[in-house]
Amino acid sequence: MKNNTVLLHRVLTASPEKVFRAFSDPTAHSSWIPPYGFVCRVHEMDFKVGGKFRMSFINFSTGNGHSFGGEYLEIKPNEYVKYCDRFDDPNLPGEMITTVWLNAVSCGTELKIEQTGIPDAIPAEMCYLGWQESLDKLKRLVEPVIPDAQ
């Protein structure tokens, strides 16, 4: 783990289209992106190159939260998403860049994520732990195949 960078890798038993939808749909995204114990409120999410997003993570125990926002830099449907974001809190300066790669594999989707520029006040290992929780929630969202009731 490079300083201020986290790298993550998972294989999910879901199609790249389904995994991509979990990043591009605001309701789906808010259900898995915050770590355990947090809820996410999406204020704005214009999922297109140059589109902006704003959201808040709220600590469910205390009701306190932090807000952040950014811009989508590159999107290749079902394959690639790159975005930048920054915290509203001036104690967490700088811009983070998150890059997501989706690759179709025999059993579903290989997912790789790189996040760079994590503010110095956030230990990279804590960010990594948060991402692990988020990816567990992502797995639980995209892997079940639930037929619609007739």
N, C-alpha and C positions, 0 to 999 in steps of 0.2 A: 504494500500500500504506500504509494508516494504521499508525501506531505500534502495535505489539503486536496487529496484526490481519493475517490473510492471507485473500485472496479467490482462489478457483480456479474455473475454468470448463472443461469438457470436453464433447465430444459422443462418445458411445460407440455402436457398432453392436451393441447388445444391448438387450433389452426392459427397461423399468423394473422388472419383476418379478425379472429375473435380477440386475440391479444391486442392487436392494434386498436380495436374498438374500445378496449378498456382504457387506452390512453386518450382517445379522441372524443369520447362521450362524457360530458361533464358529470352526469349523475354516477356513471360507472367509475370515473376517475376519482371522484370524491369518496367513494366507498372503500377504496383500497390504498390510496396514497398516504394517508396519515398513519403514523405508527400506532400501535396499541395504546388505548387510553386517550386518544385524541379523536375529535371529529373534524371534518373538513367542510368549510363553507366556500363554495365557488361563487365569487362575485361577478366574474367575467371570464369567458373562455371562448375566444374566437379562433378556433383550431384551423388555421391556414398560415402559410408562410407570410410573415409580417404581422400576423394577428397577435393580439395581446391577451394576457390572462392575469387574473388577480384572485387570490384565495387566502383563507385564514385557516390555521390549525388551532383548535380550541382544546385546552386541557379539560377533559370531562370532569375530573375531580375538583378543579378549582374554578373553572369558568374563564380562566385567563388564556390568552392566545397570542399568536404572532401572525402578522400578515406579510405577504410577499407577492410579487408579481413579476412579469417578464414578457418575453416575446418569443414566438416560434420562428426559428431561423431557417430550418430545412425540414421538409416532410416528404417522404416517399411512401405512399400508402402501402400498408402491410409489410414494410421493410425497414423504415428508418424514421426517427424523429430526433431533432436537435433543437434545444431551446435554451435561452438564458433567463436567469431570474436573479432577483436581489431582494433582501429583506427590507421591510420598511424601517426596522430598528436601526438607528445610526450606529449602535454598538456592534452591529454585524455588517460591516461595510464590504463592498466588492460585489462582483458579479460572478455567479456560478454558471457553468455551462454543463448541461446534461445531454448526453448522446445515448440513444437507444437503438440497438440493432436487433431486428427480428429475422431469423433465418429458418425457413421450412426444413424440417428434418423428418426422418421416417416415422417418429412417434408424435410429432407435433411441431413445436417451435423452440428453437434455441434463442434465448434472450440474453443479450449482453448490454450492460449499462456502465457508462463512465460518467462520473460527476467530478468536475474540476473547479478550483477557485472557492472551495469551502472556506468561509470566514475563519480567521485564526482562533476566534473565541469558541469555535465548535471543534472539539477533538474529532479527527477523521474517523477514529474507531467508533465513536458514538453515532456519527452519521451512518457508518456502515451497519451498525446494529439496527438503527431505525429503518434503513433500506431493507434489511433482512425481514423485519416484521411486515413492512409494506408488501414485499414480494410474496410472503406467505399468504397475505390477504388477497393478492392478485391471483395466485394459484387457486385459492378457494373460490374465487369469482369465475375464472375462465375454464377450469377443468370440468366441472360438473356438466353433464348433458341432461337437461331436464325437458322432457317433451311437454308441449302445451296440452292442457286438458281438452278433451273433445266435447 
